[in-house]
Structure formats: C-alpha cells, structure tokens
Amino acid sequence: MAKLTKEIAIDTSKEVLRRALLPNSLLAVLLIFLHWVIISLWLAFNYENQSWITNLIIIAVGGSSTVFTYFMWGLRRFLIKAYLIIHYNIINLWLHPFCKGIADKVLNGNLLEELKVEESSILHQWYTYVIDKSKDLPKFIQWIIRAVLRKVGYSDDLAHKIKLIVNKDTDEISHLISDEISYRLIAASNRLVPAQIIYLIPINIILIIILWVVF
C-alpha cells in the first residue's frame, strides 16, 4: 500500500482546485451573471417609471437571492467533488492499514467488548486516527475532511455486522470495515450542504418572474 507523501498532498490540492473549485466557481458566477442581466434589463425598461423604493427592492431581493442561491448550490457541488478527490487520493491510503489493524484486534484480542465498555465505536477510532494523520495536510483539505467526519457521527453497527461474519477471516473483516466506512464517508460528504438547496433555484427563478410582472 502506497504511503501519503508531500507530492500526493500537493497534487491532490491542485486537483481539488482545478477539478472542483474552478469549474463550480465559474458556473455559479455565470449563472449569477445571467440572472443579473435579466434584472438589469428590467431596470433599463422600467427604471424611470418606478419609484426608487421599487428599484431598490428589485435590486436587493433579486440580486441577493440570486447570489445566495447559486453560492450555496455551487458550494455543495464543490464540497462533494472535492471530497471524492480527497477520498480516492488520500483517505484510501489510510483506510486499508486502519481496517487491517482493527480486524487483527478483533480476531486476536477483545476489541468489540472493549468498545462496549468504553461506549465508543470503530468509527470513533477512525475519526481519531484520521485527525491525527491529517495534521500535515493543507488547511482547506483538513477542513473538508473534518467536516465530513462530523457528519458521519460515532454510532454505528459495524460491531454487529462483524459478529455476523461466519468465516472469521482478517481480510474479510477488513474488507467489511473498509466498505462500510467508505460508504458512510461519501454519504456524509453529500450532507455537508443539504440537497434541498436545489429547490432554491426554481424558487429564485419564480421570484424574479414575480418581481418582473408585479412591478
């Protein structure tokens, strides 16, 4: 298993900026610009026929709602894409040795019973492990990783699933833990910004239409 090196961290940072931040930022800015063009057209046709209060409402409501809507939408897309890049470039390098170590402790020790006594979980141990490993990464990658970990939470049923494995094999247990953690991490990255934010887009469009028609 390859180790995390400075080169991998730098390449991952560049990939996040190139494939996640840049395209989503440009897309969000473009959509905001297009909506502002519509508002500008309204002002061009109606500026002299409306009071300054009406014009201010159009600019403030139409402009601010557009910025908020597409900023949050773009942020969600960025975080999801950025975490996937980090997951496959960095997290996977840590996941295998961690899961192998946990599987060895399960078979050769009494880890599951110890976790019960300590009211902890395998995911809690993973959280501690990753926080320690990520200390030397760039700050924005650390922030994304920590944000995803907080969304995963500590309670899990991994211990129960491990007990259900008939063939007590280290590789099988390690594979189970790895799949479960990966699934939960990727699912958590989708919850950093609620998916419901997408509904703001049609609401924003309808709002601009209403402002155009009413005023």
Steps between C-alpha positions, in 0.01 A plus 500: 500500500638840396573758768381857505781725385536876467471463123166318532368771734609776261359320195171442682479870594558598138241248379241631748560855380503403132217245486275609789546867591569660163219347288234537771605857576486596133161332457352671806636841392365449146150416628504798737609723211218374275241570771645846556475567125126430526469738796702762310265470202203559727667808647586628151137478388332607823747712695339837421145368549558365851580657833847467645354269767370259236832503318681439829274201576568350157875542537517386865258206485576381147873552534557366851276194459685410181841530665394292801329232289786434260772547760348222715432282195856546376640439850312169524630383163853607592503319837364176355751498214789615720438229758484226234842611375638506855341164575654315207838675517557516876235334718537166322870500587409508871193280483672169420757497784238626747250230405770231503605608848141497627439155347813364671384641834156344453638154430802501729361705786177608659443829315124474459447447872743782581301737277182412690661576833642830377171593326703573189486365146721404209398822326611699802841334479508579129421866574791523745731316258422731206524822701847397613608395150372817332690751714760569231254542214404843359249678723211497252534123449505454879183708523318291239606173663394617848167630367425161342605309813265711714211410271572126535448495877625236742218248535519208261410134473835383370558284808173319439582441132844366591344250737277373219800397289508121515852462364715689751756616247712814544473603135124453497453707815740767371311515170167536683630786716658674199180481292284619789723798584538601135124488448433709810767757415380554144137517618604753765668720238161531329352639821750781557257735325139370494380363165184710543706803395420401141138607558618859543582518129141470368380712795751769405391490134133525599584791733668693219200435271264624770708812559507565124121458461383670820721806474 
